[in-house]
Amino acid sequence: MQLHQLKRNTPNRKSKYIGRGGKRGKTSGRGTKGQLARSGRKLRPELRDIIKKLPKLRGYSFASFQKKYALIDLARIDKAFKDEEEVNLISLHKKGLVKKFKGTIPNVKILADGDLSKKITVKGVSVSDSARVKIEKAGGKISEESTKKQKTQPVKTQPVKTQPVKKQTKSKKK
């Protein structure tokens, strides 16, 4: 008898039927019991926004879909800006009234706390109704682009024309 002729008595161990092909172990990345751990959980894309907001499906809240603003009072703008100067996101950042958040300047909303004695023009910034009255009373202007989002039209693309592919057949040798 030689080494290559030896046979073992014990059979190969089979792995447990867990997560079948998932490579993630016991629960295959689905967490523990619950609605999202059950079979057939495939979210349809058209319902994704609705599903995210439903409380039973957890993980998201309505607050995460709201626009978050950096709030600035008129009194601070009155101190920082000169007469007939333009107030926009970049100028607010340069004057130190707004700090960058995650590399970008956040959305800004001007509130009516304090008085305004200078004529200013506001562009690209949201303004509360009472602040709008105070700015216009001081002789300032608010551009309409600051309150309305401009809709961008999708670019129309032409379909790419392709040539039909000829099938090549192998000739049989006799």
VEXRO-952205 format. One record per atom (N, C-alpha, C): residue in one letter; x, y, z. Coordinates in pm, whole numbers, plus 50000, padded with zeros to 5 digits. Layout:
N
AXYZ...
***
This chain:
174
M500854988250000M500005000050000M500895012450000Q500555021949914Q501305034449907Q500415046049949L501065057749966L500355069450019L499165073649932H499315072749800H498235077049711H497085067049706Q497255055649767Q496185045649766Q495335045949893L495715054549990L494945055450114L493605062350090K492575057850161K491255064150153K490825068150293R490105079350303R489645083250437R488275077450465N487995076550595N486715071050637N485625081750644T486015094450672T485025105050690T484705111750557P483435114650531P483075121550406P483405136450415N483365143350300N483565157850298N482455164650376R482815175250447R481795182850519R481105192350422K479795192350424K479055201650340K478765214250421S478835225750354S478545238250424S477045239450447K476655247350548K475245249350578K474585257250465Y473285255050449Y472555262550348Y472185276150406I473115285550400I472865298750456I473185309050350G472275317850321G472535328850229G472895324650088R472595312650050R472865306349921R473545315149817G474845314549808G475575321849706G475785336449736G475455340849857G475555355049888G476915359649933K477785350449976K479135353650025K479115362850146R478045363250220R477975372350334R477615365050463G477535351950460G477245344750582G475775344050615K475505341450740K474185337950790K473015345450727T472945358350742T471765365750694T472015372850562S473195371350505S473535377050374S473305392050367G473645399250471G473555413850469G472155419350481R471185411150520R469805415950533R469445419450677G470385418750768G470075421650907G469315410150970T468595413051077T467825402451142T466385402951093K465495396151165K464115394651120K463435408051094G462445407651008G461665419650982G461265420450836Q460645431450804Q460095433450670Q461165432850562L462335438450591L463375439250490L464205426550481A464035417250575A464815404850571A464085393950495R462805396050466R462015385550402R462355384350254S461835373850194S462175371250054S461465381049961G462045382949845G461425390949741G461415405749767R462365410849841R462385425249870R463125432449759K462425436149656K463025443949548K462175456449531L462765468049561L462005480449553L461925484949408R460725488049363R460575493049227R460995507649223P461725511849120P462275525449120P461225536549123E460055534349061E459055545049059E458445547349197L458525537249283L457965538649418L459025542149522R460285543449479R461385545149575R461195557349664D460795568749604D460625580949683D459505579549785I458415573049745I457295571049836I457695561549948I458375550849911I458765540650008I459725546250111K460635555050068K461595561050161K460885569050269K459745575050235K459055583750329K458095576250422L457805563650391L456885556050474L457565551850604P456885553550718P457525550650845P457825535850868K457035526850810K457235512550834K458555507850775L458975513950664L460195509550599L461445515650659R461295524550755R462375529750837R463565535350758G464505541050832G465755545250772G465765559550722Y464645564950683Y464585578450633Y463475585750707S463615598750719S462535606450778S462225618050684F461095624050704F460695635150618F461685646650628A462315648150743A463255659150763A464445658150668S464805646150626S465955644750538S465645649450396F464365651250361F464005655850228F463765670950224Q463755677450340Q463525691750342Q464815699150309K464665711050249K465825719250219K466325725650347K467615724850371K468195730750491K468865743850453Y468555754350528Y469085767650499Y470025772250609A471015780350568A471795787950665A471045801150682L470665804650804L469825816350828L470685828450863I470385839850799I471125852250824I470125863450848D470385871650949D469505882750981D469905895250903L468925904150883L469175916750812L470195925450886A470215924851018A471155932951097A472595929451062R472895916551044R474255912251008R474615916550866I473635916150776I473875920650638I474115935650636D473375943050718D473525957650725D474935961450771K475505953850864K476855956750913K477925953050810A477725941850740A478775936450652A478825943050514F477695947350460F477655952350323F477555967550317K478095973150207K478025987550183K476775990650102D476546003650082D475366008150008D475476003749861E474365999249803E474235994849664E475195983349630E475395974349722E476225962549699E475315950449675E475835940649599E475045928749567E475265917849672V474145912049717V474205901049814V473895888149740N474875879149733N474685865849677N475475855849760L475435843249722L476095832849802L477595835149814I478235839149704I479685841149704I480075853049790S479335864249777S479665876049857S479415873550006L478385865850039L478135862350179L479265853750236H479795844950153H480905836450197H482195844650215K482445853950122K483655862250131K483625871450252K482435876150289K482315885050405K482345877250537G482305864050530G482375855850650G481035853450718L479935856250649L478615853950707L478155839450692V478705832450591V478335818650564V479615810450549K479655798850613K480805789950599K480425778350507K481435772950439K481195761350353K480855749150438F479975740950383F479585728550450F479825717150352K480725708050386K481115696850300K481575701750163G482345712650163G482965717550040G482095726649955T480845728949992T479985737749913T479325748050004I478965759249944I478255769650018I476785765350028P476215764850148P474835759950163P473805770050112N472565765750101N471465774850068N471295784750182V471005797250147V470915807850248V469535813850244K469005817250362K467725824350370K467915836450459I467465847950410I467575860450485I466305862350566L466475864650696L465345867050786L465285881750824A464145886250875A463885900550896A464275905651033D465165899051105D465565903551238D466535915251225G466195926551280G467025938551270G466515947951162D467215959251147D466805969251047D467845970150937L467405974950821L468295976650707L468255991250664S469435997550654S469486011650618S470156013950483K470556003250414K471286004550288K470515998150174K470756003650054K470145997849934K471015985949892I470435974349889I471175962549844I470355955149739T471045947649654T470345938949559T470645924549597V469605916549606V469725902649650V469525893549529K470505884549506K470415875049394K470775861149442G469985851249404G470295837349433G470165833349578V469435841149657V469275838449799V467785839049833S467305829749913S465905829949955S465695840950060V464525847150055V464225858250145V462855855850206S462725857950337S461415856650401S460535868550361D459225867050376D458295877450332D458515890550408S458715889650539S458915901950617S460255908450584A461275900450552A462565906150512A462455912750376R461635906950288R461425912750155R460835926850166V459875928450257V459255941550278V460295951650327K461135947650421K462145956750476K463205960550372I463605951050288I464605953850184I464045963650082E462795961450038E462175970249940E461875983950000K461585984550129K461335997250197K462616005650204A463765998950218A465056005950223A465546009850084G464836005749979G465206009349842G465985998349771G466055986749829G466795975649768G465945967849669K466595958649599K465905950449499K466175935649527I465185927549493I465325913049504I465035907149367S466015899949312S465815894149179S464905882049191E464135879449086E463175868449088E463865854849083E465095854249034E465795841349027E466125835949165S466075844849266S466395840249401S465295831649461T464055833649415T462955826149473T462495814549386K462655815649254K462195805249164K463385797149112K463195784149104K464225775649045K464055775948894Q465165777148824Q465105776748679Q465095762248635K464125758948550K464025745248502K464955743548382T465725733048384T466615730148273T465925719948183Q466025722348053Q465405713147959Q466385702047926P465905689747914P466805678747882P467345680047739V468565675847721V469195676447589V468685664947506K468235668047384K467725657647296K468895651447220T468965638547222T470025631547151T469425623547038Q470175622646928Q469705615046815Q470155600646830P469325591246784P469725577246797P470925574046708V471775565246755V472965561346681V472575550546582K472975552646455K472675542746353K473785532346350T473395520046350T474385509246345T474165501046220Q475245494946174Q475145486546055Q474865472246099P474075464946018P473795451146055P475055442546048V475175433246140V476335424546146V476055411946064K477015408645976K476845396545895K477345384645973K476575374045969K476985361846038K477985354345952Q479045349946016Q480035341845945Q479835327345986T479725318845886T479555304645915T480855297345885K481135287645966K482345279645945K482045268945841S482975267545751S482785257145650S483245243745705K482475233645678K482815220345728K483805213645633K484815207845692K485805200545612K485365186045599K485485180845478K485085166945454K486275158045441
***
